[in-house]
């Protein structure tokens, strides 16, 4: 070829490579959108990828977790050992959840679908996600063997020539506490692969490809070359690091020796603890996945992740160790160990890359697996995710409430409450949880959960590590705060829970968990004073905590992360230019009563709101923190909490203040009306109180509002946290108020129409 033709071919190949990545990303998004379980659908605990006919991973989706992606890089080969590609036919689909041949525990089903073109196999698609229940003891580390942990499905055909294996699905459903979700997740995996197959065949048609063999070889050759070059840039040497974790019955010692020679790296876990008798063991596939991920983060972060870029990294571990348990060791909570390994790799690389490695993070996520059996009351089985803080970085603070290394997101409070009788009373930043340093660690969070029906429930503490061994600082930085678990009784008294078993929350009680914070980087004395002042102003440290009354707007990084899907939207709205109604001169002073202490996410929202309203009204707007006097508290108690002389209050209680953003009515603009609501109340000297409005009372209440403009109690109730439907006033103006009664429990969405028939339920959701 001529030089010009070579260049055109190179461009064409790169376009096809990018297109292939887009194909697998669409595959992953299809799984994200169709998954039944909240852990996959909301938290993104899944993965997707495309493989060549030699079972080599060619491309992976951006969406997904390292524990899934890197274990699947090997898992597809195990499928072909059982079902050689030549024996498969169009419409065949394979499945397994074998921990040692899949992704590390029984909760992850891996589904593989071959791709045929003109009757010839040309590729395979694979995907996986975490399903909420597979039987056995549930999501706990209490089991003594994998046989107690749930139903293991060996490599089997989930479909033959396009016909589903309903017998297999019936077995899975019969052994799950959540059969609908279990079946739905598996069918979502099938659908995800089907999307990938269709898009790949369309791509091959477009580019005139009979197969992807040449493209695969190009991708793998380039990726392998780049990964080896990145490794070669390191100095040759050997470095060792150790880490102590809480473990289950006894502390766990993790020891790693990293040897670099030429363009290859070898990790050896000799010296690590033996396998645990409880389910915190990390199967070798999972150990490999997170060890290599940690190394690749620092050495070759820009190199695409595929079979070739993973190949230069070798991981060895003693058989029977906690990082290489043998069947039938229990492995349900394998991430307690596996997700700590990147920090261990960082400890090794710090010795080769001095000053360029972050401090330790909270590491393994805390999984709040909460349930109740029928003997206790209304049964349920839900799962939430609690990330702590990441370590301070060489030139930046750590990320707050961020799941590193897994990358999964949080499950919105509203989802957990809609699927169970639980109430999330607190989900807020935890002051003083970040390790101090030149660059502080990421801030952790506090989560407090109860049951609105007053009946007790259970929560597994299997994954609650770093309560005794917090994340360590780097280069003189302080450690992050340790985690803490407390069980509160109905009378408010509490006791610290130190075990890893099942936590029994009593009737009327609550579970409070404080997540671990990230370690600091560099000496605390070297921190920029302006950053230290910002942290104090934002309530992230208590040494100079915000006063009870303040109009300051926090500017800290990632402030809304604890409820990652909803609070950022509110922050965006409040931070926009808000054009509210015109007000008369000298309106009365407005106080925003916040039912939580300073520094939490709710308090942050209130302070942003206060500043925007102050600009709009051209007068002070004061934030007054009254813990315990939020929107759910009775009106009489709320009035008692008001400061003397206050004529107006707007109450904000819990994260559900953001619910107005989820409702749309004619003329309703979420960018203006939330502030307009408070502004109108201020102008008319109305005390803005939170009110619980029953469904049957909503129309009458709305009629009264129309007849009495300017005299209403403008309320923003905590919608997700009351036993029945709650009324939510989002009024556009005094002349056109609206009460929206959102979905709650066992009914369809219902909107009380106060706009003269303009707004119907179907258009108000």
Residue, then its C-alpha position, 0 to 999 in steps of 0.5 A: x500500500x502507499x503511504x496515503x492508503x496506509x494512513x486511511x487503513x489506520x484511520x479505518x481500523x481506529x474507527x472500527x475499534x472505537x465503534x466496537x467499544x461503543x457496541x459493548x457500552x450499548x450492551x452494558x447500558x441495555x443491562x443497566x436499563x433492564x435489570x430488575x435488581x437495584x444493585x445492578x440497575x441503580x448501583x451499576x454492579x455489572x459488566x459487559x464485553x466482547x471476545x474473539x473466537x479464542x475467548x480473548x477479551x477484545x473490548x469492555x464497556x466503560x460501565x461496570x466494575x473491575x471485579x466483574x470485567x477482569x474476572x470475565x476476561x478469564x471466565x469465557x475461556x472456561x465456558x469454551x472448555x465445557x462447550x467448545x465453540x464448534x458445538x454451539x449453534x445460533x441462539x445458544x446461550x450459556x450461563x454459570x454462577x460458579x465462584x471459581x469459574x465466574x466472578x467470585x461468588x454465587x450472586x453473579x451470573x455470567x451469561x455468554x452468547x456466541x455470534x454467528x455470521x453466515x453460519x460461522x462463529x465470529x465472536x462471543x458476548x459476555x455480561x454479568x451482574x449481581x442479583x439480590x438473592x440466590x438462596x442459602x443464607x443470603x448475603x452474609x459471611x456466616x456460612x461455613x462452606x459455599x454449599x450453604x451460600x446458595x444455589x450453584x449453577x455449573x456451566x449450562x445452556x440457558x437457551x438452545x437454538x433460541x429456546x429458553x431452558x425454563x427448567x433451569x430458570x425454575x430451579x433458580x427461581x425456586x431457590x431465591x427469596x426474590x424469584x421475580x428479580x432473579x429471573x428478571x436479572x438473568x433475562x436482562x443478561x440475555x437481552x444485553x448480549x442480544x443487543x451486543x450481537x445485533x450491533x456487532x453484526x450491523x457494524x460488520x455489515x457497515x464495514x464489510x467484515x466477514x469476521x473480526x479476527x484482523x481487528x481483534x489482532x490489531x487491538x490486542x497487539x497495540x494494547x499489549x505493546x502499550x501495557x508492556x511499554x508502561x511497565x518497562x518505564x518503571x525501574x526494575x526492583x522488588x517491593x513489599x507491602x502489608x495490610x491488616x484488616x479486621x477479618x471476621x473472627x480474627x484479623x487478616x494479614x495481607x502481604x504482597x511482594x511486587x517484582x518488576x523485571x523488564x516489561x513484566x510484573x509479578x505479584x506474590x501473596x506469600x505470607x498472607x493469612x490462610x483461608x477464613x472459615x467464614x465467607x470473606x475469602x477472595x477466589x483467585x480469579x477475583x484476587x487477580x482482577x483487583x490486583x491487576x486493576x490496582x497496578x494498572x491504575x498507576x502504571x497504565x491507566x490510559x491503556x484499553x483494558x483487554x486480554x493483551x493489556x492484562x497479560x503482562x501482569x502475573x499474580x500468584x498466591x498460596x493455595x488455601x490462602x484467603x486470596x486463593x481459597x479452595x472449593x468449598x470455602x465460603x466466598x459470599x463477601x469476597x470483596x471484603x478482601x478483594x477490594x482492599x488489594x488495590x491499596x496493597x498494590x499502591x503500597x508496593x508501588x509507592x516505593x517505586x513511584x515516591x510521592x505519586x501514589x494516593x493514600x489508602x481508601x476505605x476500600x471495600x464497600x459496606x453492603x447493607x443487606x437488610x431483611x425480615x422474614x415472615x415470622x417477624x412481620x411483613x417480609x422484605x429483602x433489600x440491599x443498599x450500598x455504603x461507600x466511604x472516602x478515598x485516599x488523599x491524592x498527590x495533588x488533590x483531596x480524596x473523593x468523598x463517599x466514593x466506591x473505590x476500587x469498585x466504582x459502583x454507585x449508591x442506591x437512591x434512598x427512594x428506591x430502598x424505601x419504595x421496595x421495603x418498609x424501611x426509612x432512611x432517616x439520615x444519609x449525610x456527610x460525616x464530619x471529621x471522618x477524612x484523614x488530615x493531610x496536605x491533601x485530606x482524605x475523602x469524607x465518609x458518610x453516616x447512614x441511619x435506617x429504621x422501619x416505618x411500621x415499627x417492626x424490627x429487622x436484620x442487617x448483615x454486618x459481613x462487609x463492615x470492615x475497617x472498624x479496627x484498622x482504618x485507612x492509612x495516610x501516605x507520606x505523613x498524612x493521618x489515617x481516616x476515621x474507622x467505621x462504626x456500627x450502632x444499634x439504637x433502641x426505640x428510646x434512643x439509647x444505643x449500643x455499639x455493634x462489633x461483630x460481623x454477624x446478623x445485626x438485629x434491629x429491635x422494634x422501633x429502633x434504628x441502625x446507624x452506620x458511620x463509614x470509614x474515611x480516606x487517609x490523608x496525603x502529606x503532613x497536615x501542617x502543610x495544608x493550604x489554609x484556605x482549604x482548611x477554612x473551606x472544610x471548616x465552613x462546609x462542616x467537614x471538620x468540627x474544629x471550626x464547625x459552622x455556627x447554628x445560623x449561617x448564610x454561607x454556601x459550601x463549595x467543597x468537592x463532591x458535596x452531594x455524592x451520598x445521594x448521587x443521583x438526586x442531590x446533584x440535580x437539586x444543587x444544579x437547580x439552586x445554583x442556576x439563575x433563579x427568576x422568582x416573583x417580584x416582592x414588596x420592599x422590606x419583606x420579613x426575615x426568613x429562617x430556614x429550619x433544617x431538621x439535621x445538624x450542620x455539615x450534612x447533605x440536607x444542611x448543605x442544600x439549605x445553605x445553597x438555597x439560603x444564598x440564592x434566596x438572599x440574593x433574590x429577596x435582597x435581605x438576609x436568609x438565615x439557616x437555623x439547624x434544629x436537629x429533630x425538628x424536621x418536616x416529619x415532626x408534628x406542627x406543634x413541635x416545629x412551632x416550638x422550635x421556632x426562634x422568638x420573633x420569627x414570622x416565617x419558617x421553611x422546613x427541610x427534612x431529609x433528602x426527600x426535600x428534592x421530590x418536587x424535581x420529579x413531578x411535572x405539571x403545566x407551567x411548573x419549572x423546577x428551576x424557579x418554583x422551589x425558591x419561589x415557594x419560600x419567597x412567596x411565603x416570606x412576602x405574605x408573612x406565612x409560617x411555612x410548615x411541613x404538613x402531612x396530607x393524607x390522600x383523601x384530604x388532598x383535594x379538600x386541602x387544595x380547595x382551601x388553599x385556593x379560597x385562602x391565598x396567602x394564608x396557607x402552610x406551605x409545606x415540603x414533607x419528607x415524602x418517602x418517610x411517612x407511612x401513608x401518602x404525603x401531600x407535597x405542595x410545590x405551588x407555582x404561585x398563590x393563585x395556582x397551588x398544586x398538591x402532588x401525592x407521589x407513588x408510595x407503597x401499593x398504589x399507582x401514582x396519584x396527583x391531586x388536581x388543583x389546576x382546574x382539570x389541566x393536570x392529569x395523573x399521566x402527565x404529572x408523574 
